[in-house]
Amino acid sequence: MILYLFALAAVIAGIGIMMIYRQTLDAIIENPEKMAEAQQRFFLRIAFVEVLPILLVIVGFVLGNGQSFQQGEILIPAVIMIAIVCFNVFYTLSQRTQAGRNAEKVAENIRVLAMVTLSLSISIPLVSFIIMWVLVNQ
């Protein structure tokens, strides 16, 4: 059950970041002059969304340290994490191409925002998977 804390952290971070990305993208498309303000709100919201997943990863690591796990127990949480990463990559890139039909300056900023979003949305699932793997193979 402890390994599912890592999957839950990945789901909360992934879905939360995608929601914030979509809101920021809409704000930039609607009013490109306030792009800096939208990006500032983006990073503040990301910081708030990442708090709970980071705490879940820490709690999962503390509770799982010293326990023995079977190799098969990692399968379902790992599949959940892989699915959320695939969703995040697909969603980010599809939204980027839809929004990229604007002026060149706006399109460039949207591409940068998409790449930042990709790296942020993959970080918690990646860290969770690595910690799960360490716990199972200790």
Secondary structure as the mmCIF struct_conf table of DSSP 4:
data_model
#
loop_
_struct_conf.conf_type_id
_struct_conf.id
_struct_conf.beg_label_comp_id
_struct_conf.beg_label_asym_id
_struct_conf.beg_label_seq_id
_struct_conf.end_label_comp_id
_struct_conf.end_label_asym_id
_struct_conf.end_label_seq_id
TURN_TY1_P TURN_TY1_P1 ILE A 2 ILE A 2
HELX_RH_AL_P HELX_RH_AL_P1 LEU A 3 GLU A 30
HELX_RH_3T_P HELX_RH_3T_P1 PRO A 32 LYS A 34
HELX_RH_AL_P HELX_RH_AL_P2 MET A 35 GLY A 64
TURN_TY1_P TURN_TY1_P2 ASN A 65 GLY A 66
HELX_RH_3T_P HELX_RH_3T_P2 GLN A 71 ILE A 74
HELX_RH_AL_P HELX_RH_AL_P3 LEU A 75 ALA A 99
TURN_TY1_P TURN_TY1_P3 GLY A 100 ARG A 101
BEND BEND1 ASN A 102 ASN A 102
HELX_RH_AL_P HELX_RH_AL_P4 GLU A 104 VAL A 136
TURN_TY1_P TURN_TY1_P4 ASN A 137 ASN A 137
#
